[in-house]
């Protein structure tokens, strides 16, 4: 019987491990008829019926994303700032405004991108948001680098994250949270924040950030308050948005997706992330490799007016010579064209992509493709 009991227990834990993690809003997603998929080990909504309609809802009105699968990390201790100086390619020490957000990357010794992240200059503790798919690797790396520093890396799994994005997103959020006395303080905070800045209010961290190229906020809040806030937003006419539209929105905005557009094998300099690197007078992990990197490819935008969809790993050619491949590609609902990000070694005015054995002409452009609902890309100079 003991062997049978042990075997049953083993089966139970195998079942638990195979099950996806669930956000505090899982039941709400199911009730709305969302198509659920595994994403980095989490059960997440890919769409609620129409990915394209959800995409347009964000570009034209307001949509809410459950991004509670993301990892919230706090840094506690007197050495948090010098620790970040070693950990990140960008220099948080140059940020002067309290709560200012900074986009950066953690690099390995070879300069490869371990992960991209947002860090908020909130002092002690500093606040970071990192990707769910790289959570275990990120936390292990961060804690390893923290050895020797008076800095504790603390994960906050009890927090949920909602992103409300779109031209009317901020007004919708204010209308939902401003219904009581405490909520009015949150409204005041939202009105005081600059773009790419965040701050705490009554246990909520509210930031003017996003992953769509639209106005909006991202809100970190206790998980037991997430359902009421979600329901309030939907009651105010904010549409629930799945990961499918999130991907096409971020692609239109020219924003990278870790694992597609960059990873440990490429540096920020070849991932359209040079603006996330500050080398002068610094000794962060990977700095020497970046200083020695003489030649590298670049991440460019591609637009195809013809039929077909540009997809990841399709080969890219310049003047008939293969020069790289697509890292992310999709149909753009806003532009009604296929768009892509591609890493190439060179570019020209004669760029093509091979799709099912046929060469299709593409225009090489400077991402982003869309911001605030409008086309913003321009042809790359050759």
C-alpha positions in Angstrom: 0.0 0.0 0.0 2.9 2.4 0.8 4.3 1.9 -2.7 0.8 2.6 -4.2 0.4 5.7 -2.1 3.8 7.0 -3.1 3.1 6.3 -6.8 -0.3 8.1 -6.4 1.5 11.1 -4.8 4.1 11.1 -7.6 1.3 11.2 -10.2 -0.4 14.0 -8.4 2.7 16.2 -8.4 3.4 15.4 -12.1 -0.2 16.5 -12.8 0.4 19.7 -10.8 3.6 20.5 -12.7 1.9 19.9 -16.1 -0.9 22.2 -15.2 -0.4 25.8 -16.2 -0.3 28.5 -13.6 -3.3 30.7 -13.3 -3.6 34.4 -12.7 -6.2 35.8 -10.3 -8.4 36.5 -13.3 -8.5 33.0 -14.8 -12.2 32.5 -14.0 -13.1 35.8 -15.5 -11.3 34.9 -18.7 -13.2 31.6 -18.9 -16.5 33.3 -18.2 -15.9 35.6 -21.1 -15.3 32.7 -23.4 -11.6 33.3 -23.9 -9.5 30.9 -25.9 -6.9 29.9 -23.3 -3.3 28.8 -24.3 -0.1 28.0 -22.5 2.3 30.9 -22.4 5.5 30.5 -20.5 3.8 27.9 -18.2 0.7 30.1 -17.6 -2.9 29.6 -18.8 -3.5 32.9 -20.6 -6.2 34.2 -22.9 -5.1 34.4 -26.6 -8.4 36.2 -27.6 -12.0 36.6 -26.6 -13.5 36.0 -30.0 -11.7 38.2 -32.5 -8.1 39.2 -32.3 -8.4 41.8 -35.0 -11.4 43.5 -33.2 -9.5 43.5 -30.0 -6.5 45.1 -31.8 -8.7 47.9 -33.2 -10.3 48.4 -29.8 -6.9 49.4 -28.3 -6.0 51.6 -31.2 -9.4 53.4 -31.2 -10.6 53.2 -27.6 -9.4 51.3 -24.6 -8.5 47.7 -23.8 -7.4 45.9 -20.7 -4.8 43.1 -20.6 -4.2 40.7 -17.8 -0.4 40.6 -17.6 -0.2 39.1 -14.1 2.0 36.4 -15.5 4.8 38.9 -15.5 7.3 38.8 -12.6 7.5 41.7 -10.1 10.7 42.0 -8.2 11.8 44.4 -5.5 15.4 45.3 -4.6 16.0 46.0 -0.9 19.2 47.3 0.7 21.8 50.0 0.7 23.7 48.6 -2.3 20.7 48.4 -4.6 21.9 51.2 -6.8 25.5 50.0 -7.3 24.1 46.5 -7.8 21.8 47.7 -10.6 24.9 49.5 -12.1 26.5 46.1 -12.4 23.4 44.2 -13.5 22.0 46.4 -16.2 23.4 47.8 -19.5 21.5 51.1 -18.9 22.5 53.4 -16.1 19.7 53.9 -13.6 22.0 56.3 -11.7 21.4 58.9 -14.4 17.7 58.9 -13.7 16.9 61.9 -11.5 13.0 61.9 -11.2 11.5 59.7 -8.5 9.5 56.8 -10.1 11.0 57.3 -13.5 11.0 54.1 -15.6 14.0 52.9 -17.5 14.0 50.2 -20.1 17.2 48.1 -20.1 18.6 44.6 -20.4 20.6 42.1 -18.3 23.5 40.8 -20.3 25.8 37.8 -20.0 29.6 38.2 -20.1 29.5 37.9 -23.9 27.0 40.8 -24.2 24.1 38.5 -25.1 20.7 39.6 -23.9 19.5 37.5 -20.9 16.3 39.4 -20.6 14.8 42.9 -21.2 13.0 44.6 -18.3 11.6 47.8 -16.8 13.1 49.2 -13.7 11.5 52.0 -11.7 13.7 54.5 -9.8 11.7 54.2 -6.6 14.7 54.1 -4.3 14.7 51.5 -1.6 13.1 49.3 -2.7 13.6 49.6 -6.5 10.9 48.0 -8.5 11.5 45.7 -11.6 9.2 43.9 -13.9 10.7 41.0 -15.9 9.3 38.4 -18.3 7.5 35.3 -17.1 9.1 32.9 -19.5 12.6 33.7 -18.2 11.5 34.1 -14.5 13.5 31.2 -13.0 16.6 32.0 -15.0 16.3 35.8 -14.3 15.9 35.3 -10.5 18.8 32.9 -10.3 21.0 35.3 -12.3 19.9 38.3 -10.2 20.6 36.6 -6.9 23.9 35.3 -8.1 25.1 38.8 -9.1 23.7 40.2 -5.8 26.3 38.1 -3.8 28.7 40.6 -2.3 26.2 43.4 -2.4 24.0 44.6 0.5 21.0 44.0 -1.7 18.1 41.5 -1.4 16.2 40.3 -4.5 12.6 39.8 -3.4 9.9 38.4 -5.7 6.3 39.6 -5.2 4.1 36.8 -6.5 1.1 38.0 -4.6 0.7 41.0 -6.9 -1.4 41.2 -10.1 -0.7 43.4 -13.1 -3.3 45.0 -15.4 -2.4 47.1 -18.5 -5.0 49.5 -19.7 -4.1 50.9 -23.1 -5.6 53.1 -25.8 -6.5 56.7 -26.5 -9.3 56.7 -23.9 -7.6 54.4 -21.4 -6.5 56.9 -18.9 -9.9 58.6 -18.6 -11.5 55.2 -18.3 -9.2 54.2 -15.4 -9.8 57.5 -13.7 -13.5 57.0 -13.9 -13.3 53.6 -12.3 -10.8 54.3 -9.5 -12.2 57.8 -8.7 -15.4 56.6 -7.1 -14.3 56.9 -3.5 -12.0 59.0 -1.3 -9.0 56.7 -1.6 -9.6 56.5 -5.4 -9.3 60.2 -5.8 -5.7 60.0 -4.5 -5.1 57.5 -7.3 -6.6 59.8 -9.8 -4.4 62.7 -8.6 -1.3 60.4 -9.0 -2.3 59.5 -12.5 -2.7 63.1 -13.4 0.7 64.0 -11.9 2.6 61.2 -13.7 4.7 61.9 -16.8 5.0 59.3 -19.5 7.3 56.5 -18.4 6.9 57.3 -14.7 5.2 55.5 -11.9 4.3 55.8 -8.2 2.7 54.0 -5.3 -0.7 54.9 -3.9 -2.6 52.8 -1.3 -0.9 49.6 -2.3 -1.1 50.1 -6.0 1.8 51.0 -8.3 0.5 53.0 -11.2 2.8 53.7 -14.2 2.4 55.5 -17.5 4.0 52.7 -19.4 2.8 50.1 -21.9 3.6 47.6 -24.7 1.3 48.8 -27.5 2.4 52.2 -28.7 -0.7 53.9 -27.2 -1.4 56.0 -24.2 -2.2 54.1 -21.1 -1.2 52.8 -17.7 0.1 49.6 -16.2 -1.1 48.9 -12.7 0.4 46.6 -10.1 -2.0 45.8 -7.4 -2.8 43.1 -4.7 -4.2 40.0 -6.4 -7.3 40.1 -4.1 -8.2 43.5 -5.6 -7.7 42.5 -9.2 -11.1 41.0 -9.9 -13.1 44.1 -8.7 -10.9 46.4 -10.7 -11.2 44.2 -13.8 -15.0 44.1 -13.5 -15.1 47.9 -13.0 -13.1 48.5 -16.2 -15.3 46.2 -18.2 -18.4 47.9 -16.8 -16.9 51.2 -18.0 -16.7 49.9 -21.5 -13.0 48.8 -21.6 -12.6 45.8 -23.7 -10.7 42.7 -22.6 -7.7 42.0 -24.8 -5.8 38.7 -25.3 -2.2 37.9 -26.0 -2.8 37.7 -29.7 -3.7 41.3 -30.1 -1.0 42.2 -27.6 1.6 40.7 -30.0 0.3 42.5 -33.1 0.1 45.8 -31.2 3.7 45.6 -29.9 4.9 44.6 -33.3 3.3 47.6 -34.9 4.9 49.7 -32.1 8.3 48.2 -33.1 8.8 46.7 -29.6 10.9 43.5 -29.2 9.7 40.2 -27.9 12.3 38.3 -25.9 13.0 34.9 -27.5 12.0 36.2 -30.9 13.8 39.5 -31.6 16.7 39.0 -29.1 18.1 36.4 -26.8 21.4 35.3 -25.2 23.0 34.8 -28.7 22.7 38.5 -29.8 23.7 41.8 -28.2 21.5 44.9 -27.8 23.5 46.6 -30.5 22.1 44.2 -33.1 18.6 44.2 -31.6 17.6 47.8 -32.1 18.4 48.4 -28.4 21.4 50.6 -28.5 19.4 53.2 -26.6 19.3 50.9 -23.7 23.1 50.8 -23.3 25.2 53.4 -21.5 28.9 52.5 -21.8 30.7 55.6 -20.7 32.7 55.0 -17.5 30.8 51.9 -16.6 31.7 48.3 -15.9 28.4 46.4 -16.1 28.2 42.7 -17.1 28.8 42.4 -20.8 30.3 45.9 -21.2 33.7 44.7 -22.4 32.1 42.5 -25.1 30.0 45.4 -26.4 33.1 47.7 -26.5 34.9 45.1 -28.6 32.0 44.4 -30.9 33.1 46.0 -34.2 30.6 44.6 -36.7 27.1 43.4 -36.1 23.8 43.0 -37.8 20.8 45.2 -37.1 17.1 44.8 -36.4 15.1 46.5 -39.1 11.4 46.8 -40.1 9.9 45.2 -43.2 6.6 46.1 -44.9 5.1 44.0 -47.6 2.2 45.5 -49.7 1.5 42.2 -51.6 -0.4 39.2 -50.5 1.0 36.8 -47.9 2.1 37.1 -44.3 5.6 37.7 -43.1 6.5 35.2 -40.4 9.4 34.5 -38.1 12.4 32.6 -39.6 11.5 33.5 -43.3 14.9 34.3 -45.0 15.6 37.9 -46.1 17.6 38.9 -49.2 19.3 42.1 -50.3 20.1 42.4 -54.0 19.5 38.6 -54.3 21.9 37.7 -51.5 20.6 36.2 -48.2 21.4 38.7 -45.4 19.3 37.5 -42.5 15.9 36.3 -41.4 12.6 37.6 -39.9 12.4 37.5 -36.1 8.8 38.6 -35.7 6.1 39.0 -38.4 2.3 39.3 -38.7 -0.5 41.0 -40.5 -0.9 44.6 -39.3 -4.6 45.3 -38.7 -3.9 49.1 -38.5 -1.9 49.3 -41.8 -3.7 46.4 -43.5 -0.3 45.1 -44.6 2.1 42.5 -43.5 5.0 43.8 -41.3 8.0 42.3 -39.7 11.1 42.8 -37.7 14.2 41.2 -39.2 17.9 40.9 -38.3 20.0 41.5 -41.3 23.7 42.0 -42.0 23.1 44.6 -44.7 20.2 46.3 -46.4 19.4 48.0 -49.7 16.5 49.4 -51.7 16.1 45.9 -53.2 14.9 43.7 -50.3 13.0 40.5 -50.7 11.6 37.7 -48.5 11.3 34.1 -49.5 7.7 32.8 -48.8 7.0 29.2 -49.8 9.7 29.2 -52.4 8.7 32.6 -54.0 10.5 35.9 -53.6 8.2 38.8 -52.4 9.4 42.4 -52.5 9.5 44.2 -49.1 10.3 47.8 -48.1 13.0 48.2 -45.4 11.9 50.8 -42.9 12.7 52.3 -39.5 10.5 50.8 -36.8 8.1 51.6 -35.2 5.4 51.2 -37.8 2.5 52.7 -35.8 2.2 55.0 -32.8 -1.0 56.4 -31.4 -3.0 54.7 -34.1 -1.1 56.3 -37.0 1.6 55.2 -39.5 4.9 56.6 -38.5 7.5 54.5 -40.3 9.8 56.0 -42.9 12.0 54.2 -45.5 15.5 53.4 -44.3 18.3 55.3 -46.1 20.7 53.2 -48.0 
